[in-house]
Amino acid sequence: MYKPIIGLEIHIELNTKSKMFCGCKNDSEEMRPNFNICPICLAHPGTLPVINKKAVEMVIKAGLALNCEINKTSYFERKSYFYPDLPKGFQISQYRLPLCKNGVFKLKINGKIKKIGINRIHLEEDTGKLIHPAGEDYSLIDFNRSSLPLMELVTNPDIRSGKEVKKFCEELQLILRYLEVSNADMEKGQMRCEVNISLLKDKNSKKLGTKVEIKNLNSFRSVERAIDYEIKRQTNILKKSGKIVQETRGWNDIKGITISQREKEQAHDYRYFPEPDLPIIKIKKTKTNRDRQIKTEINLQKIKSEIPELPLEKRERFIKEYQIPEKDVDILVKNKELADYFEGVVEEIQLWINDERIPADYKFFLLKIGVNYLITDLLGLMEKEKLSFQDIKMTPENFAEMVVMLYKGEISSRVAKDTLVKMVKTGVDPSHIIDEGGLKQISDEKEIETIVSKIIKENQKAVDDYKKGKENSIQFLIGQVMRETKGKINPEQAKKIIKKYL
C-alpha cells in the first residue's frame, strides 16, 4: 500500500481596486478584451512599476490569520521564464524573502483538528490570458488579467488524500472571504489550485517519491477527482516496477484523467534576482514617524487589529454559546453575512426575553426556531429570488419579533413563512403585516370546534376512510382546516379537536 504525500500551491487574486504595479482597474470579470490595460502592465519600454501597498497588507493579513511568521524585510524578484501571455518576459514575484512563512493551517476533519504546515505566502503579479479559438491555428491574448495582484500560498506536504485537499480549499476560501482579501471563486479563476503529489512505498521512509504537479483545477470537485486519479495512476506504475517522471500534468475534467504537459522546471531554472525597479518592503510592529516618507513601510499592529473572528473559532463558539447542532452551524458560518445577521437576531431575542419575562431557559428554544427559519426559509427564498443580503429589507429586530410571536402561539408556522417573505421584500414589521392581514392565530377552542365541525360535514368520504383505518385521511382534514382558516390555527390543536369529533 502506497502513502500519498500531497502539497499545494494555491494562487489567489486579491480584492484590490487597482492592479499590482499600476493604476489600472482590478476587474477579473471584465469581458471586453484588453480593456483594463496601460503601458506599465503591458511592459512598454521606459515604464516603471509602483508597489500596491494594499495588496501587501492583504497578504500579511492572510499570513497572520494562518499563524505565519512575518518577515521584517521583504522584496520582489524577477522570475525569468517565457510565456506568450507574460509581456515583460519575466514575472515580478518573490522567492528568497516572502512576506509570510512557517504558518499553521488548522483543519477540522472527522471531529479532529489536523495541522497543515504553510511553507510560505508571497505576492506576485498575474499573467495575461491565452484564448485558443476552436479550429484555428493561432491564439489570442487578453491582457486584462496581466499584473493583477496574485497571492501564492504554498503548503508543506502534510496532506494525504483528495478529500483532505478539497476540505482544505473550501476552508481556505471561507477564511479569505472572512478576511475580505479575495472572493476566491474557483470557477471564475480567482482561486487556482495546483497539486504536487508523490507516493511513498515505505510509510516509515523520510525520502519523498518523485513529485508530479497537476494544473488546471478550477473546482473543488475537480481537485478531489484529479488527486484520486493520480494516486491510482502512480500506484499502477510503481506496482509494475515502473518509474514516475517529474512533470507537470493537466486535468481533463470531461475524461476524468490527468495528461502530461511538460517536464517540471527546478527553482534555479527561473534565475531569480532582485527587482531593481522596486524598493525593499519594511514591516514594523507599530507605526513610525517615517511612514509618510517610506510608502513601503507596513504597520503590522494595524493589520492585526483588522482580523475578524475566523470560521473555525466561530463554529466552536456558536456550538458552545448557542447550543446549535453542528450541521446548522456549518450552514451559518459558510456565509459570513448570514452568521452576522444571526448574531443580530440573538441580541434582539435576548431583549424580548428581558421585556416579555420569557424564562431564560427558553432562549435556546427560540434560537432553534430562528435558525430553522433562517437556513430553510430565508436561504431558500434568497436562492429562488436570486437575492443577496443587500437586497433583504427584514431587520434582525423584526425577525426576532416573528420568532417570539411563534413561541407565544400568536401565529402559526404557515403564517410565519408567509410573513417572512413579506418582511424580506418590504421591511415592514411582523405585527403590522399580521394585523393588517387578519392573520393572528385562532386560539379560542369553541371557534375552532365550529370550523372543524364544518370541515367534517363537508368531507364525509375522508371521515369514512379514517374510520376504516386510513390514518392519512386525518392529515387531509387538517389540511382543509388550515386552508379554511388561512393557516390561523395550530395544526396540532386542529388534529386534537378533529380526533375528538371522529
Salt bridges, closest charged atoms under 4 A:
GLU13 OE2 - ARG192 NH1 3.34
GLU29 OE2 - LYS188 NZ 3.48
GLU30 OE2 - ARG32 NE 2.81
GLU77 OE2 - ARG96 NH1 2.15
GLU124 OE2 - HIS11 NE2 3.35
GLU124 OE1 - HIS122 NE2 3.24
GLU125 OE2 - LYS88 NZ 2.87
ASP126 OD2 - ARG145 NE 3.57
ASP126 OD1 - ARG192 NH2 2.88
GLU152 OE1 - HIS11 NE2 3.22
GLU152 OE1 - HIS122 NE2 3.03
GLU164 OE1 - LYS114 NZ 2.69
GLU171 OE1 - ARG315 NH2 2.86
GLU194 OE2 - HIS11 ND1 3.96
GLU194 OE2 - LYS215 NZ 2.94
GLU213 OE2 - LYS215 NZ 3.81
GLU213 OE1 - LYS264 NZ 2.87
GLU224 OE1 - LYS166 NZ 3.84
GLU230 OE2 - ARG233 NH2 2.59
GLU230 OE1 - ARG249 NE 3.75
GLU247 OE2 - ARG233 NH2 3.94
GLU247 OE2 - ARG249 NH1 2.76
ASP253 OD1 - ARG225 NH1 2.99
GLU265 OE2 - ARG262 NE 3.55
ASP269 OD1 - HIS268 NE2 3.35
GLU275 OE1 - ARG78 NE 2.79
ASP277 OD2 - ARG78 NH2 3.55
GLU297 OE1 - ARG290 NH2 3.62
GLU306 OE1 - LYS61 NZ 3.77
GLU306 OE2 - LYS302 NZ 2.76
GLU309 OE1 - LYS314 NZ 3.09
GLU309 OE2 - ARG317 NE 2.79
GLU321 OE1 - ARG317 NH1 3.51
GLU326 OE2 - LYS108 NZ 3.78
ASP328 OD1 - LYS327 NZ 3.35
ASP330 OD1 - ARG315 NE 3.15
ASP340 OD2 - LYS336 NZ 3.12
GLU343 OE2 - LYS314 NZ 3.94
GLU343 OE2 - ARG317 NH2 2.58
GLU356 OE1 - LYS408 NZ 3.06
ASP377 OD1 - LYS417 NZ 3.03
GLU385 OE2 - LYS425 NZ 3.84
GLU410 OE2 - LYS408 NZ 3.49
ASP418 OD1 - ARG414 NH2 2.91
GLU436 OE2 - HIS432 NE2 3.62
GLU449 OE2 - LYS500 NZ 3.02
GLU458 OE2 - LYS454 NZ 3.02
ASP465 OD2 - LYS461 NZ 3.17
GLU484 OE2 - LYS454 NZ 3.41
